Amino acid sequence: IALKESESDIRREMEHVEQENTEQQDLADQWKEFFYSDSLDNDTLMVRGKKRIDRRSSNTKGHDNVITNGSGIAVADGQCMMIVDQGKIVEVCAGEYTYDMSSEPSVFCGSLGEGIKATFQTIGKRFTFGGDTAKDQRVYYFNTKEITDNKFGTANPVWFRVVDKRINLDKDIEIRCNGIYSFRITDPLLFYTSLGGNVTDCYEKDQIAPQLKTEFVNALQPAFAALSELELRPAQIPAHTKELKDAMNRALKIEWTERRGIEVQAIALNPITLTEEDMKKILG
């Protein structure tokens, strides 16, 4: 009998401790936190925000996936913040932000442009849980700086039409080129829904770089076709990188801009190379 009573006392004590821990956890989740992200380098496109907890913090037991009403979220220059609540995008902001679950979504675009508001209306939705605490809230940060040093080259020659109406020149030639380009995340909502939705920690550039490089090279053909309408000679193409960038963004509009929320920012070309035969075609 004494043994059974002892086991019963131990069980009650364990249940009491478990209840206390649960109460402490729930109370801790009511403390206001501060979320932040370290500086994002050129190789990091997206990262999950960190909850700042130090030795002086009163909130050391709160869940990492619960954001308390009134918590501060720091958003540095060149970053965009997003809150994902139960898998749904509920906030997007490009400036310092205070979480307020009672208000309407705060879509502050900053340098991202007004187009992101339309995207939010399409794929984002603010909703409540009937007074219950949300079970999975996450803060994500996106690198909205120019992502540089993306090398490309044409393994196979690309067709280019050389036109000069003044001398009745109209020839199709093959050219090869290589260089580097930069891109930028212009719509983090599209980037998240298309690429980063399953990210638990961070999304690095090398995860998408091979795909982007292939698509970039494939888009050179329609972009060069647009440049040929300007009656440029192949040697003049490196001096018209702005026109080439615009033509590339038009060619990549569906795959990059509308699907992934990224755009080409700049292109630097090395000298264009032609075969001796094609050189003779141009020079006559």
N, C-alpha and C positions, 0 to 999 in steps of 0.2 A: 504493500500500500504506500509506504514511504517513497519507494522508487517511482511509482506512478505519479505521486504528487510532485516529486522533484522534476520529472519530465514535463509535467503540465506547467510548472512554474517557468521552466526554461523556454517552453513554447510560447507562453504568454509574453515573456520578456523579449523574445525575438520578434514577435508580432508588434510589440510596442516600439522597439527600435526601428523596425521597418516603416511603421506609420510615422515616426518622427522624421526619418530621412525623407519620406515622401512630402511631408508638410514643409520641411526646410527647402526641398527642391521647388515646390510650388511657390513658396514665398520668394525664393531667389529669382524666380522667373518674373517677379513683379518689379525687381530693381531695374532702373534705367541703365542701359549699357551704352557702350561707344564702339561702333564698328569702324574698321579702317582697312586699308590695303597698303602694303609696301609699294615702293615705286616699281612700276611695271617696265621691264626692259624691252628691247627691240624684239626679243624672241617670245614674249608672253603676250597672248592676245586676250586672255580672259582668266580670272582667278576668283576663287571664293573668298569673301570678306572674312576678316578675323574679328573676334570679340575681344576687346582689350581687357585683360585681367592681370592685375599686378598684386603685390603683397599687401597693398593698402586697400584693395578693392573689397567692398562689402559683398559683392556678388561673385562668389567662387563656386557656387553649386548650380547655377542656372544652366538650362539646356542650351547647347550650341545652336539648336534649330528653333528657338523661340525668340522673337524680337519684341521687347516690351514697348508698350505704347509710350511715346515720349523719348525713346532712345535716339541718340545722335548718330549720324552716319556721315563720316568725312569723305568728301569726294575731291581729290586733288585735280589740278589742271592736267588735261590730257587723259582724263578718265571719265567713264560714265558708270553710274551705279544702277543696279536693278534688284528689286526684291521679288522673289518667287515664293508664292504662298500656295502650298499644296500642289505644286507643279504648275501653277498658273502665274503669269506675269501680272503683278499688281501695281508696281511703281517703277518709274524710270526717271533718273535725274542726273544732270550734268553739273551739279553744284552742291554746296553743303545742305544737308537734309535732316529733318527731324521727323521720325516716324509717328504718324497720327492715323490710327486705324479707323477713326470715326469720320474722317473727311473723304472727299473725292480724291481720285488718283492725282498725284503731282507729276505731270509730264513736263519737266523743265528741260528744254532741248539744248540750251547753250549753243555751242558751236556746231551742233549736229544738224541743225536746220529744222524747218517746220514739218518736213515730210514724215518724221518719226511719229508725230501725233496721229497721222492717218493709220500708220502701222499699228499703233497701240489700240486704236478703235477696232481694228480688224482682229488682232490676236490676243490683246490684253483684256482682262476683265477684273474689276474690283468686286469682291463679294464678301459676305459675312458668314459666320458659322453658328448663328442663332444664339450668340452669347458664349459659346464654347471657345476655349483657347485653341488656336491653330496648332497642329502637331508637327508641321514641317515648314519652317520659314527660313529662307536662305538669302544672303546678300551676295551678289556677284558684282565684280568690277571688270570693266572692259577697257582695253588700251585703245584710245581714240587718237593717239599720235600717229604720225606717218611711219609706217613700217618699211624700213629701207633694206637695201642690199639683197634684193631677190634677183639672182642671176638667171639669164635665159639665153638660148641659142637655137638656131634652126639646124637640126640634124640633117634635114632634107631641104633642098632649095625651095624658095617660095616664088610664085609667079608674080611679076610686076609688069604692068603695061606702060611703056614709055610713049607719051604722046606730046607732040610739038606741032601744032597746026600751022605754025609759020613756015615750016619747011616740009610739011606733009609727012611727018614722021609718026608712025603708029606701029610699034613693035612690042611683042610679048617676049620678055626675057626672064631668066631665073636668077634670083639673088639669094645670098646668104647673109645673115646678120647675127649679132650677139650683143649683149649689153646687160644692164640691170634696170629694174623698175621698182617703184615703191607703191604701196597701196595703203588704204585707210579704212577702218570700220566706220561706216557712215550711218548704219542703222543697227545698233546692238540688239534690238528685238528680233530682227530677222536672223542675225548671226546666232543668237541663242537658240531659236526654234529650229534652225537648219543644222547647226553644228554642235553647239555647246550644251544642249539640253540634258545630256547624261554625264556631264562633267562633275566630279566630286571634289576636285581640288583646283586644277588649272588646265588651260588649253594652250599648248605651245604652237608656235608657227610651223615647226617641222611636221606637225600632224596633218597640215593641209597644204604645205608648200609644194610637194610633187604634183598634186592635182591642179593647183593654181598655175604652175609652170606649164603643164601640158595644155591647159585651156588658153593660157596667154599666147603660146606659140601658135595654136590653132586659129586664134583670132587675128593673127598678123595678116593672113590672106585677105579677109574682107577689109581690114584697116588699110592695107597697101592699095587695095582697089580704090578706096576713097581718096587716098593721096594721089593716085595717078590722075584723077580728074582735075587736080591742080596743075597738071602738066609739069611735074617735077622730074628731074633726072635722078637716078639712084643716088648719086653722090650728094644730092641736096637733102635727102631724107633726114640725116642726123641733125641738120639745122632747123628742122620743122617738127621738133618733138612735141610741141604743144598741140599741133594739128594731129599728130600721131596718137597722142594721149586721148584726145577727144574721140578719134575714130575707134580706138581700142575700147573705150567705155561704151560706145554705141554697139560695138560687136559683142561685148561681154554683158550687155544690159540684163539679159534674162538670167544667165548663170551666176553672175556676180552681184549686180545691183539689186535685182528683184528677188533673188533667191537667198543670197547670203548676206546682203547688206554691206558689201565692200565695193570700193571703186579704185581704179588706177589713179595715182596721184602724180607720178612723174616717170619719165623714161629717159635713159641715157644710152645712146647707141654708139658702138664702135663703127669705124668705116665699113661701108657696105662692100661686099666682094662680088665680082662678076666673073664669069668665064671669059676667056679670050674671044671666043666666038660671039658671045653676046656684046662684048665691047665693040666688035666690028660692026654689029647690027646698028648700034647707036651712032657710031662715028661715020658710018657709011664707007 
